[in-house]
Amino acid sequence: MVKDIVWGKASNAKIDELLKWILLNRKKFMVNGELVPKELHTDFVCYRGVLAKLMYTPYENIERWVICATKFRGTIYLCQFHETYPPPDEYFNKMSFGGFRFEQYLCSYDENIPPEPNDFDVDHHEYCCVVRSRLISERESHSLVFGAELDCCVPHFKEQPGTLSNFVELKTTKVMTNEYQYRNFLKHKLVKWWTQSYLVGVPVIYCGYKGIVTIDGPNDVYQFAFQPNQDITCKRLVEPGEFQILPEWYIKEFST
């Protein structure tokens, strides 16, 4: 059902959905008793991803980006354009798919019904909020209106009015096995997560570690261990010995 979908492909929708929302909610932009506002009285309109990209740019040394701007009736509309790349390889596609599945395992469309991981609908649309904010420096102040895709909210949590304090961002990452990987995680990935959530005031990020049992071999054993007040550890046993799970007679049945 999902094998032919390119999960890591960027959207080509530009900002059309955000523009539709603006047209349906023009009265929210009224000032000084206007009946139908002729302008938005807003400096910038965009999606959160553009703002997050700009915030992270001083630290970016890998990915490039293209952002275009159009000014119309006093408002600058920003849109990121994604370059055409070859289809992602199988590993990247699988990792992207894993992020969607993690959300499916944790979330439900009804707060009174627990999540059903096997009820996977690839056609469900994302949920977006629209935020009005302001960027203030020592010399200038700019008003912003931007849309942001949100993963989920905590049921029965009393949020603060006008905030997203009851929302949660869901992410996945691979298990880190050394200090170098952990530093890269903090420097490149975690700061992007923070930027994304900070812009809309989402206070909590849940991170799931991808499954690391990847080698398909009857004599390969991954040993997970837990001790109270310590992290769960995992190591691959090259010579599993007493921890061997599959007996030889079982393996032979699939070898003949």
C-alpha positions in Angstrom: 0.0 0.0 0.0 2.8 2.4 0.8 5.9 1.1 -1.0 5.5 3.3 -4.1 5.1 6.6 -2.1 8.1 8.9 -1.9 7.9 9.8 1.8 10.7 12.3 1.9 9.5 14.3 -1.1 9.0 18.0 -0.5 5.6 19.5 -1.2 5.0 21.6 -4.4 1.9 23.3 -3.0 3.7 26.6 -2.5 1.5 28.7 -0.1 -1.8 28.1 -1.8 -3.6 26.6 1.3 -2.4 29.5 3.4 -3.7 32.0 0.9 -7.1 30.2 0.8 -7.3 30.5 4.6 -6.5 34.2 4.4 -9.3 34.8 1.9 -11.8 32.9 4.1 -10.7 34.9 7.2 -10.2 38.4 5.8 -12.2 40.0 8.6 -9.5 38.9 11.0 -7.2 41.4 9.4 -9.6 44.4 9.8 -8.3 47.6 11.5 -9.9 50.9 12.2 -13.5 49.7 11.5 -12.9 48.4 8.0 -15.8 46.4 6.5 -13.6 44.5 4.0 -9.9 45.0 4.4 -8.1 46.0 1.2 -4.8 44.9 2.7 -3.6 42.6 5.4 -1.8 45.2 7.6 0.9 42.5 7.9 4.6 42.7 6.9 5.2 39.1 6.1 3.1 36.0 5.2 4.7 32.6 4.9 4.9 29.1 6.3 6.8 28.3 9.5 9.4 26.3 7.5 10.7 29.4 5.8 11.2 31.2 9.1 12.9 28.2 10.7 15.1 27.9 7.6 16.2 31.6 8.0 16.7 31.2 11.7 19.0 28.2 11.2 21.0 29.7 8.2 23.9 31.1 10.3 24.7 27.5 11.4 23.9 25.7 8.1 26.9 24.3 6.2 25.2 21.4 4.3 21.9 22.2 2.8 21.2 25.0 0.4 17.8 26.7 -0.1 15.9 29.0 -2.5 13.3 31.4 -1.1 11.3 33.8 -3.2 9.4 36.9 -2.2 6.5 38.9 -3.7 5.2 42.2 -2.3 1.5 42.9 -2.7 -0.4 45.7 -1.1 2.2 46.2 1.6 2.7 42.6 2.5 5.7 40.5 1.5 4.8 36.8 0.7 7.6 34.4 1.2 7.8 30.9 -0.3 10.5 28.2 -0.4 11.1 26.5 -3.7 12.5 22.9 -3.6 15.0 21.9 -6.2 14.3 18.8 -8.3 16.4 16.0 -7.0 16.6 12.3 -8.1 14.1 10.1 -6.1 15.5 9.4 -2.6 17.2 6.1 -2.1 15.5 3.2 -0.3 17.2 4.0 3.0 16.2 7.6 3.1 12.7 6.8 2.0 12.4 4.1 4.7 13.6 6.6 7.4 11.1 9.2 6.2 8.3 6.6 6.3 9.4 5.7 9.9 8.5 9.2 11.0 5.0 8.9 9.7 4.6 5.5 11.3 5.8 6.8 14.7 3.1 9.5 14.6 0.5 6.7 13.8 1.6 4.7 16.8 1.2 7.5 19.2 -1.8 9.4 17.9 -5.5 8.9 17.5 -8.1 10.9 15.6 -10.5 10.6 18.6 -9.3 11.5 22.1 -11.6 8.7 23.5 -10.1 6.0 21.3 -6.6 4.6 21.7 -4.2 4.7 18.7 -4.6 1.9 16.2 -1.2 1.5 14.4 -2.6 -0.8 11.7 -5.2 1.8 10.7 -2.8 3.6 8.5 -4.4 6.1 6.0 -1.9 7.8 3.7 -4.5 10.3 2.5 -5.2 12.0 5.8 -4.4 15.7 5.5 -2.2 17.5 7.9 -3.5 19.9 10.5 -2.2 23.5 10.3 -2.5 26.4 12.7 -2.1 30.1 11.6 -0.1 32.3 14.0 0.2 36.0 14.2 3.5 37.1 15.7 6.0 40.0 15.7 9.7 40.1 15.1 11.3 42.9 17.1 14.8 44.2 16.9 16.5 47.3 18.4 15.6 49.4 15.3 12.6 47.8 13.7 9.4 45.7 14.3 7.8 43.4 11.7 4.4 41.7 11.9 4.2 38.1 10.8 1.4 35.8 9.8 2.5 32.2 9.2 1.0 28.7 8.9 2.5 25.7 10.8 1.8 22.0 10.5 1.2 20.4 13.9 1.4 16.8 14.9 -0.9 16.4 17.8 -2.2 17.8 21.1 -2.6 16.3 24.6 -6.3 15.5 25.3 -7.9 17.0 28.4 -5.0 19.4 28.9 -6.1 22.9 29.6 -4.1 25.2 27.4 -3.4 28.8 27.9 -5.8 30.9 25.7 -4.1 32.1 22.5 -1.2 29.7 22.8 -0.3 26.2 21.6 0.8 25.0 25.1 -1.1 21.8 24.8 0.5 20.7 21.5 3.3 18.2 21.0 5.9 17.8 18.2 6.8 14.2 17.2 10.3 13.4 15.9 12.4 10.3 15.2 16.2 9.8 15.1 18.6 6.9 15.0 20.2 5.6 18.1 23.5 7.3 18.9 26.3 5.0 19.9 29.2 7.5 20.5 29.9 11.0 21.5 30.6 12.2 17.9 27.1 11.2 16.8 25.6 12.8 19.9 27.3 16.1 19.2 26.1 16.1 15.6 22.6 15.4 16.8 22.7 18.5 19.1 24.4 20.7 16.5 22.4 19.8 13.4 19.1 18.1 14.3 18.1 19.1 17.7 18.6 22.8 17.1 16.3 22.5 14.0 13.6 20.8 16.1 13.9 23.6 18.7 13.6 26.3 16.1 10.5 24.8 14.6 8.8 24.4 17.9 9.9 27.7 19.4 8.4 29.7 16.5 4.8 28.6 17.4 5.3 28.1 21.2 5.0 24.3 21.2 6.6 23.4 24.5 7.2 19.6 24.2 9.0 17.4 21.6 8.7 13.6 21.8 11.5 11.7 20.2 11.3 8.1 19.1 14.5 6.1 18.4 14.3 4.0 15.2 14.5 0.3 15.5 18.2 -0.8 15.1 17.6 -4.5 14.5 18.5 -4.2 10.8 20.8 -7.1 9.9 18.8 -10.1 8.7 20.8 -13.1 9.9 19.7 -16.1 12.1 22.9 -15.9 14.1 22.9 -12.2 14.6 21.6 -11.2 18.1 20.9 -7.7 19.4 21.0 -7.5 23.1 19.0 -4.8 24.9 19.7 -4.2 28.6 18.1 -2.0 31.2 19.2 -1.0 34.7 17.1 1.3 37.0 18.1 5.0 36.7 20.2 4.3 33.6 19.5 4.4 29.8 18.6 1.3 27.9 21.7 -0.1 26.1 21.9 -2.1 23.0 24.8 -4.1 21.5 25.2 -6.6 18.6 26.5 -9.9 19.7 28.9 -11.3 17.1 29.1 -14.6 19.0 25.8 -14.8 20.9 26.6 -18.1 22.6 23.9 -18.7 25.3 21.9 -15.7 23.9 21.4 -17.5 20.5 17.7 -17.4 19.9 17.1 -19.6 16.8 18.2 -23.3 17.0 20.0 -24.9 14.1 17.2 -27.3 13.4 14.9 -24.3 12.8 17.4 -22.5 10.6 18.0 -25.7 8.5 14.3 -26.0 7.7 14.5 -22.7 5.8 17.8 -23.5 4.2 16.6 -26.7 2.4 
